[in-house]
Amino acid sequence: MTDAKSSATERVVDFLGDLGSRWGLPAQACRVHGYLYLVAKPLTEADLRAALGTSEAALGEALTWLAEFKLIKREGPDAWQTGSDPWELMLRALEERQRREVGPALDLLRDCRREALAEGRHQQTTVLQIDKLVSLVEDLTSISKQTQRLSSSTIRQMVGLGGLAARALDRTLGRKVRP
């Protein structure tokens, strides 16, 4: 980043890049998105390249990825902007990942289950374990679909209440972790 940017901005942007890569996301896209979020205004590609010290090609890939995931939008011919509500951004990203990843995952698991069933009795344990995975993914998908019906402010309130309850349990029961 250029000297004109604060140390705090640089640290947050780098943190988001590292965090994103640990979650299987492109680090540079996470850095760009984080920077756009922090400055909270449209920026040109030249501004982004200068601020983040990235190449035109790397920035282009990051912007393409972010646009495909509906996390940024064009503002004019050369400027980009993201939303200012982190909850809305997180929900949009989760919805897009689910759309792209869950269907193929379920298709693969169901196909493997059929294959294991066709292989006969010696695959009984494998079939049961695959069934557990299918149930987990289907349950998470159902929860996600119902969550999409709620506004980001309702989800924020629900999570906030859950956080309050969790902190109360921590104070009451301690922070023991199940083995």
C-alpha positions in Angstrom: 0.0 0.0 0.0 1.1 3.6 -0.5 2.2 5.7 2.4 -1.0 7.8 2.1 -2.9 4.9 3.6 -3.1 4.3 7.3 -1.3 1.5 9.0 -4.7 0.4 10.4 -6.1 0.2 6.8 -3.1 -1.8 5.7 -3.4 -4.2 8.6 -7.1 -4.8 8.1 -6.7 -5.3 4.3 -3.8 -7.8 4.8 -5.8 -9.6 7.5 -8.8 -10.0 5.2 -6.5 -11.3 2.4 -5.0 -13.9 4.8 -8.4 -14.8 6.3 -9.9 -15.2 2.8 -7.2 -17.5 1.6 -7.6 -19.7 4.8 -11.3 -20.0 3.8 -10.4 -21.0 0.2 -11.1 -17.5 -1.3 -8.7 -15.6 -3.5 -6.5 -13.5 -1.2 -6.2 -10.6 -3.6 -9.9 -10.4 -4.1 -10.4 -10.3 -0.4 -7.8 -7.5 -0.1 -9.5 -5.5 -2.8 -12.9 -6.0 -1.3 -11.6 -5.1 2.2 -10.1 -1.9 0.9 -13.2 -0.9 -1.0 -15.2 -1.6 2.1 -12.9 0.5 4.3 -12.8 3.5 2.0 -16.6 3.3 1.5 -16.6 5.1 -1.8 -16.2 4.2 -5.5 -12.5 3.9 -6.6 -11.0 3.6 -10.0 -8.8 0.7 -11.0 -5.8 3.0 -11.0 -6.6 4.1 -7.5 -6.9 0.5 -6.3 -3.7 -0.5 -8.0 -1.8 2.3 -6.4 -3.3 1.8 -3.0 -2.8 -1.9 -2.9 0.4 -2.1 -4.9 -1.0 -4.8 -7.2 -0.6 -5.4 -10.9 -3.2 -4.7 -13.5 -3.7 -8.4 -14.2 -4.0 -9.4 -10.5 -6.5 -6.5 -9.9 -8.5 -7.5 -13.0 -8.8 -11.1 -11.7 -9.8 -9.9 -8.3 -12.4 -7.5 -9.6 -13.8 -10.2 -11.9 -14.1 -12.6 -9.1 -15.8 -10.0 -6.8 -18.2 -9.0 -9.5 -19.2 -12.6 -10.2 -19.9 -13.1 -6.5 -22.0 -9.9 -6.6 -19.8 -8.3 -3.9 -18.9 -5.2 -5.9 -20.6 -3.2 -8.6 -19.4 -0.8 -11.3 -19.8 2.9 -10.7 -19.2 4.5 -14.0 -16.9 3.1 -16.7 -13.8 2.5 -14.4 -14.9 2.7 -10.8 -15.9 0.0 -8.4 -17.8 0.1 -5.1 -19.0 -2.3 -2.5 -21.7 -2.1 0.1 -21.3 -0.7 3.6 -23.2 -3.3 5.6 -20.9 -6.2 6.5 -23.8 -8.4 7.3 -25.3 -7.9 3.9 -22.0 -8.5 2.3 -21.4 -11.7 4.3 -24.9 -13.0 3.5 -24.5 -12.3 -0.2 -21.2 -14.1 -0.3 -22.6 -17.1 1.6 -25.6 -17.3 -0.8 -23.3 -17.2 -3.8 -21.0 -19.8 -2.5 -24.0 -22.0 -1.7 -25.4 -21.6 -5.1 -22.1 -22.6 -6.7 -20.9 -25.3 -4.3 -23.7 -27.0 -2.5 -25.6 -28.4 -5.6 -22.5 -30.0 -7.0 -21.5 -31.3 -3.6 -24.9 -33.0 -3.1 -24.8 -34.4 -6.7 -21.4 -35.9 -6.0 -22.4 -37.4 -2.6 -25.6 -38.9 -4.0 -23.7 -40.3 -6.9 -21.1 -41.9 -4.6 -23.9 -43.3 -2.4 -25.4 -45.0 -5.5 -22.0 -46.3 -6.4 -21.3 -47.7 -2.9 -24.8 -49.3 -2.9 -24.0 -51.0 -6.3 -20.7 -52.3 -4.9 -22.6 -54.4 -2.4 -22.7 -55.3 1.2 -19.1 -54.6 2.0 -19.8 -50.9 1.4 -22.6 -50.7 4.0 -20.6 -48.5 6.4 -19.6 -46.2 3.6 -23.2 -45.8 2.5 -24.2 -44.9 6.1 -21.4 -42.4 6.4 -22.3 -40.8 3.1 -26.0 -40.7 4.2 -24.9 -38.7 7.2 -23.0 -36.2 5.0 -26.0 -35.9 2.7 -28.3 -35.2 5.7 -25.9 -32.6 7.1 -25.7 -30.7 3.7 -29.4 -30.9 3.2 -30.1 -29.6 6.7 -27.7 -26.7 6.2 -29.2 -26.0 2.9 -32.7 -25.9 4.4 -31.5 -23.5 7.1 -29.8 -21.3 4.6 -32.9 -21.1 2.4 -35.0 -20.1 5.4 -32.4 -17.6 6.4 -32.5 -16.0 2.9 -36.2 -15.0 3.7 -35.0 -12.8 6.6 -33.6 -9.3 6.3 -30.0 -8.7 7.3 -31.1 -6.7 10.3 -33.3 -9.6 11.5 -30.3 -12.0 11.1 -28.1 -9.5 12.9 -30.5 -9.4 15.8 -30.8 -13.2 16.0 -27.1 -13.7 16.0 -26.7 -10.9 18.6 -29.2 -12.7 20.9 -27.3 -15.9 20.3 -24.1 -14.1 21.2 -25.6 -12.7 24.4 -26.8 -16.2 25.4 -23.4 -17.7 24.6 -21.6 -15.1 26.7 -24.1 -15.7 29.6 -23.4 -19.4 29.4 -19.6 -18.8 29.4 -20.0 -16.7 32.6 -22.3 -19.3 34.2 -20.7 -22.6 33.0 -17.2 -21.5 32.1 -15.5 -21.9 28.7 -15.1 -25.6 28.7 -14.9 -27.2 25.3 -16.4 -30.6 24.6 -13.7 -33.3 24.1 
